[in-house]
């Protein structure tokens, strides 16, 4: 009796038509897993990139600020008389080659 009532309310041809009209999984079933994968891959990529650049708790480039300034050390050695003016200037030129001038 229940099947007769269901068949009277919703004909089986209409159910079959709806199932083939795009209400099934269709070709888009892989879109949401792909989007989740891309989200997780992006997060992992950004975290790994940040770790490679040496960004620690102190911010970008914090590992460089840990040691003393080589120009200051060279100036101290010149002031103490350990090196002469010619050696000071030549070493200072070498140190400043790779560094942009302010």
C-alpha positions as CSV (number, residue, x, y, z in Angstrom):
1,X,0.0,0.0,0.0
2,X,2.9,2.4,0.7
3,X,4.5,1.7,-2.6
4,X,1.2,2.3,-4.4
5,X,0.8,5.6,-2.5
6,X,4.4,6.7,-3.4
7,X,3.9,5.7,-7.0
8,X,0.8,7.8,-7.1
9,X,2.4,10.9,-5.6
10,X,5.8,10.7,-7.5
11,X,5.8,8.7,-10.7
12,X,9.0,6.7,-11.2
13,X,9.5,8.3,-14.6
14,X,9.9,11.7,-12.8
15,X,12.4,10.3,-10.4
16,X,14.5,8.8,-13.2
17,X,14.3,12.1,-15.1
18,X,15.6,14.1,-12.1
19,X,18.4,11.7,-11.5
20,X,19.7,12.1,-15.1
21,X,19.1,15.9,-15.2
22,X,22.2,16.7,-13.2
23,X,21.1,16.0,-9.6
24,X,23.6,13.1,-9.3
25,X,27.3,13.4,-8.5
26,X,28.1,14.3,-12.1
27,X,31.6,15.3,-13.3
28,X,32.0,17.9,-10.5
29,X,32.5,15.4,-7.7
30,X,36.2,16.0,-7.5
31,X,36.1,19.9,-7.2
32,X,35.7,20.1,-3.4
33,X,38.5,17.6,-2.5
34,X,40.7,19.4,-5.0
35,X,40.0,22.8,-3.4
36,X,40.8,21.4,0.1
37,X,44.0,19.8,-1.2
38,X,45.1,23.2,-2.8
39,X,44.3,25.0,0.5
40,X,46.4,22.6,2.6
41,X,49.2,22.5,0.0
42,X,49.3,26.4,0.0
43,X,49.5,26.5,3.8
44,X,52.3,24.0,3.9
45,X,54.2,25.8,1.1
46,X,53.9,29.2,2.8
47,X,55.1,27.7,6.2
48,X,58.0,26.0,4.6
49,X,59.0,29.1,2.6
50,X,58.9,31.2,5.8
51,X,61.1,28.7,7.6
52,X,63.6,28.6,4.8
53,X,64.0,32.4,4.9
54,X,64.9,32.2,8.6
55,X,61.9,34.1,9.9
56,X,61.9,33.3,13.6
57,X,60.2,34.9,16.5
58,X,62.2,38.1,15.9
59,X,60.8,38.7,12.5
60,X,62.5,38.7,9.1
61,X,66.3,38.8,9.2
62,X,66.4,38.4,13.0
63,X,69.2,35.8,12.7
64,X,71.4,38.4,11.0
65,X,71.1,40.9,13.9
66,X,72.5,38.3,16.4
67,X,76.1,38.9,15.6
68,X,78.2,42.1,15.8
69,X,78.5,44.4,12.8
70,X,81.7,43.6,10.8
71,X,82.3,47.3,10.0
72,X,82.2,48.1,13.7
73,X,84.7,45.3,14.5
74,X,87.0,46.6,11.7
75,X,86.7,50.1,13.2
76,X,87.6,48.8,16.6
77,X,90.6,47.0,15.3
78,X,91.8,50.2,13.5
79,X,91.2,52.3,16.7
80,X,93.3,49.8,18.8
81,X,96.1,50.0,16.2
82,X,95.9,46.3,15.2
83,X,95.7,47.3,11.5
84,X,96.9,50.4,9.6
85,X,94.9,52.8,7.6
86,X,95.6,51.2,4.2
87,X,94.5,47.8,5.4
88,X,91.4,49.4,7.1
89,X,90.3,51.1,3.9
90,X,90.9,48.0,1.7
91,X,88.9,45.8,4.1
92,X,86.2,48.4,4.5
93,X,85.8,48.5,0.7
94,X,85.5,44.8,0.5
95,X,82.8,44.8,3.3
96,X,80.8,47.5,1.6
97,X,80.8,46.0,-1.9
98,X,77.9,43.7,-1.1
99,X,76.1,46.1,1.1
100,X,73.9,49.0,-0.4
101,X,75.2,52.4,0.7
102,X,72.7,54.5,2.8
